[in-house]
């Protein structure tokens, strides 16, 4: 039996030659064959549906008692080599049957890329508010793909190998990108600031004070309005109570207390004396005067009533 195993690597470029190489460089392909007896290993290049054997002059061989190592070096890689399929074959014969042959093979495709020096796109300064989260993005390009590392204040941040890095702390951050062509670095200074500046804090205080003043004013207006409504309601209730008491005092007579007020009857108006009455009064007045002078007691004349005087009514003066 025979076993063929690819074990290839481009040590000069640091890229696994099993998958590719860089334009202008070389790719080293290694193939190990194991068996008893030790197999014979050969390299072939696939072209379409056929396989072209590669000259042994291009292959380095190292043999031991149990295995064989065959190394193929592809020089001066070009873009035409990209996608080329290489085949490593191994074969040996049975120890007891000469007409029995064992074979094995393995394949790989060569990928060739243009070398690109690594480059980084990263802002030189970033500002973050205190307590907030800031995402740093280190845009890296290069071929072969560069390896990324992050540093903070010169100390490597272990485990951070991606283009994006999230932090909430200030400091000097460094992004490095390395491939077979070299290493590039880019620094970014992260500064943390307070959420509000002094002017913003002063403005906020003014707004809060204004809102408090408006609130207190509205509260005082509400209290004053409630107080006025209370007083008006009290006055209205007091007036209604007094009116009700007066109505009750008019429709009922109180017992054992002050008597209910009575209506006064107006006095009749004084009568105006007639001309006949005036003459009779004058005659009677003269007779009374003569009697007084003769000491004679006058007697009342029958049928002629003496004038009466009402209380509060002045006696008319006949001499006038």
C-alpha positions in Angstrom: 0.0 0.0 0.0 1.0 3.6 -0.5 0.0 6.8 1.1 0.6 10.2 -0.4 0.1 13.3 1.7 0.6 16.9 0.7 2.6 18.9 3.3 3.4 22.2 1.5 4.2 25.7 2.7 5.9 28.7 1.3 8.3 29.6 4.0 9.7 32.7 2.3 6.3 34.4 2.0 4.6 33.1 5.0 1.6 32.0 2.9 0.5 28.4 2.8 1.6 27.4 -0.7 -1.1 24.8 -0.7 -3.5 27.6 -1.5 -1.4 30.3 -3.2 1.5 32.6 -3.6 2.4 36.1 -4.6 3.2 37.4 -8.0 7.0 37.4 -8.6 7.7 35.1 -5.7 8.0 31.3 -5.5 5.7 28.7 -4.1 7.1 25.6 -2.4 4.9 22.4 -2.6 5.8 19.4 -0.5 4.5 15.9 -0.9 5.2 12.9 1.4 4.8 9.3 0.3 4.8 6.4 2.7 4.8 2.6 2.0 6.7 -0.6 1.9 8.6 -0.6 -0.3 9.1 3.2 -0.3 6.9 4.6 -3.1 8.0 6.7 -6.1 6.5 10.2 -6.0 6.0 12.4 -9.1 4.5 15.8 -9.8 2.0 16.6 -12.6 0.4 19.8 -13.8 -3.3 19.6 -14.9 -3.9 21.3 -18.3 -7.6 20.9 -19.3 -8.4 17.3 -19.1 -4.8 16.1 -19.4 -1.9 15.9 -16.9 1.6 17.0 -17.8 4.4 15.4 -15.9 6.9 17.9 -14.3 10.5 17.2 -14.9 12.4 15.6 -12.0 15.0 18.4 -12.4 12.5 20.7 -10.7 11.8 18.4 -7.9 14.0 17.8 -4.8 13.7 14.4 -3.2 14.6 13.2 0.3 14.3 9.5 1.0 14.3 7.4 4.2 13.7 3.7 5.0 9.9 4.2 5.2 9.0 7.4 3.4 9.9 9.8 0.7 9.7 13.7 0.7 9.2 15.3 -2.7 9.5 19.1 -2.9 8.4 21.1 -6.0 9.3 24.8 -6.2 7.3 26.9 -8.6 9.5 29.9 -9.5 8.4 33.4 -10.6 4.7 33.2 -10.1 2.5 35.1 -12.4 -1.2 35.8 -12.7 -1.3 33.0 -15.3 -0.4 30.5 -12.6 -3.5 31.5 -10.7 -5.9 28.5 -10.6 -3.3 26.0 -11.8 -3.9 22.5 -10.4 -1.0 20.4 -9.3 -1.1 16.7 -8.6 1.2 14.6 -6.4 1.2 10.9 -7.3 2.8 8.0 -5.5 3.1 4.4 -6.5 4.9 1.1 -5.4 4.7 -2.6 -6.0 3.5 -5.4 -3.9 6.3 -7.2 -2.1 5.2 -10.6 -3.2 3.3 -10.0 -6.4 5.4 -8.1 -8.9 2.4 -7.5 -11.2 0.4 -5.7 -8.5 0.9 -1.9 -8.3 -0.5 0.5 -5.7 -1.1 4.2 -6.5 -2.3 7.2 -4.6 -2.7 10.9 -5.5 -3.6 14.3 -4.0 -4.4 17.6 -5.7 -4.2 21.3 -4.9 -5.0 24.6 -6.7 -2.5 27.3 -6.7 -3.8 30.8 -6.0 -1.6 33.7 -7.1 -2.3 37.3 -6.0 -0.6 40.6 -6.5 1.3 41.8 -3.4 -0.1 44.9 -1.8 1.6 46.7 0.9 -0.6 47.0 3.9 -2.4 50.3 4.5 -4.5 51.7 7.3 -7.3 54.3 7.2 -8.0 55.6 10.7 -8.8 59.1 12.0 -6.0 60.6 14.0 -8.3 62.0 16.8 -11.6 60.9 18.2 -13.7 62.5 20.9 -16.1 60.5 23.1 -18.4 61.6 25.8 -17.6 60.4 29.3 -19.3 57.0 29.9 -20.2 56.5 26.3 -19.0 53.7 23.9 -16.7 54.6 21.0 -16.1 52.3 18.0 -12.7 52.6 16.3 -12.5 51.3 12.8 -9.1 50.4 11.3 -9.7 49.9 7.6 -6.8 47.7 6.4 -5.9 46.6 2.9 -3.1 44.5 1.6 -2.1 41.3 -0.1 -1.6 38.8 1.4 -4.2 39.9 3.9 -2.5 41.7 6.8 -2.6 40.7 10.4 -4.2 43.3 12.6 -3.2 44.2 16.2 -4.4 46.9 18.6 -2.4 48.7 21.3 -3.4 51.1 24.0 -0.7 53.4 25.3 1.9 51.1 23.9 0.5 47.9 25.4 -0.9 45.2 23.1 -4.6 44.5 23.7 -4.6 40.7 23.6 -7.3 39.0 21.5 -8.2 42.1 19.5 -7.4 41.3 15.9 -10.4 42.7 14.0 -10.7 46.0 12.1 -13.3 47.3 14.6 -12.4 48.0 18.2 -14.9 49.2 20.9 -13.7 51.2 23.9 -15.1 53.5 26.5 -11.7 54.7 27.8 -9.5 57.5 26.6 -5.9 57.1 25.6 -3.5 56.7 22.6 -4.6 53.7 20.5 -2.5 52.1 17.8 -3.6 49.9 15.0 -0.9 47.8 13.2 -1.2 45.8 10.0 1.5 43.3 9.0 1.9 41.0 6.0 4.9 39.6 4.1 5.7 43.0 2.6 6.0 44.9 5.9 4.1 46.5 8.8 2.3 49.8 9.0 0.9 51.6 12.1 -1.6 54.3 12.7 -2.3 56.1 16.0 -5.6 57.6 17.1 -6.0 59.7 20.2 -9.2 59.2 22.1 -10.3 62.0 24.3 -13.2 61.8 26.7 -15.2 64.9 27.6 -18.0 65.7 29.9 -21.5 65.3 28.6 -22.2 69.0 29.1 -20.0 72.0 29.0 -20.1 74.9 31.5 -22.2 77.0 29.2 -24.6 74.2 28.5 -25.0 73.5 32.2 -25.8 77.3 32.8 -28.3 77.3 30.1 -30.0 74.2 31.4 -30.2 75.8 34.9 -31.8 78.9 33.4 -34.4 76.8 31.7 -35.1 74.9 34.8 -35.4 78.1 36.9 -37.8 79.6 34.3 -40.0 76.5 34.3 -40.1 76.5 38.1 -41.1 80.2 38.1 -43.9 79.5 35.7 -45.0 76.5 37.7 -45.1 78.5 41.0 -47.0 81.4 39.3 -49.6 79.0 37.9 -49.9 77.5 41.4 -50.4 80.9 43.1 -53.0 81.9 40.5 -54.9 78.6 41.1 -54.8 79.1 44.9 -56.0 82.7 44.6 -58.8 81.7 42.3 -59.9 79.0 44.6 -59.9 81.4 47.6 -62.0 84.0 45.7 -64.5 81.3 44.7 -64.7 80.2 48.3 -65.4 83.7 49.6 -68.0 84.3 46.9 -69.8 81.1 47.8 -69.7 82.1 51.5 -71.2 85.5 50.9 -73.9 84.0 48.7 -74.8 81.4 51.3 -74.9 84.1 54.0 -77.2 86.3 51.9 -79.5 83.4 51.2 -79.7 82.5 54.9 -80.6 86.1 55.9 -83.3 86.3 53.3 -84.7 83.0 54.4 -84.8 84.3 58.1 -86.7 87.5 57.1 -89.3 85.5 55.2 -89.9 83.2 58.1 -90.3 86.2 60.5 -92.9 87.8 58.3 -95.1 84.7 58.0 -95.2 83.6 61.7 -95.9 85.4 65.0 -93.3 84.8 67.6 -94.5 83.7 71.1 -92.9 85.3 74.3 -90.8 87.6 72.3 -90.9 90.8 70.4 -94.4 91.2 68.7 -94.6 91.1 65.0 -94.5 94.5 63.5 -98.0 96.0 62.7 -99.0 98.2 59.9 -99.9 101.8 60.9 -103.2 103.3 59.7 -102.6 106.7 58.2 -104.5 109.6 59.8 -107.2 111.2 57.7 -106.3 114.5 56.1 -107.8 117.7 57.8 -111.0 119.0 56.3 -111.1 122.5 54.7 -113.7 124.7 56.5 -116.6 125.9 54.3 -117.7 129.6 54.1 -120.9 128.8 56.2 -118.9 127.2 58.9 -116.5 130.1 59.0 -119.4 132.6 59.6 -120.9 130.5 62.3 -117.5 130.2 64.1 -117.1 134.0 63.9 -120.6 134.6 65.4 -119.9 132.2 68.1 -116.6 133.7 68.8 -118.1 137.2 69.1 -120.9 135.9 71.4 -118.3 134.3 73.6 -116.4 137.4 73.8 -119.5 139.5 74.8 -120.4 136.9 77.5 -117.0 137.0 78.9 -117.2 140.8 79.2 -120.7 140.6 80.9 -119.7 137.6 83.1 -122.4 135.6 81.5 -121.9 131.9 81.0 -122.5 131.0 77.4 -124.8 128.2 76.4 -124.5 126.1 73.5 -126.8 126.5 70.7 -128.9 123.6 69.7 -128.3 122.2 66.3 -124.9 123.7 65.9 -122.2 121.4 66.9 -119.1 122.9 68.4 -116.0 122.5 66.2 -113.8 119.7 67.3 -110.0 119.7 67.0 -108.2 116.6 65.9 -105.1 115.5 67.7 -102.2 116.9 65.9 -104.3 119.2 63.7 -103.7 123.0 64.3 -106.9 125.2 65.0 -107.3 127.6 62.1 -107.0 131.3 63.1 -110.2 133.1 62.2 -108.8 136.6 62.3 -106.7 136.0 59.3 
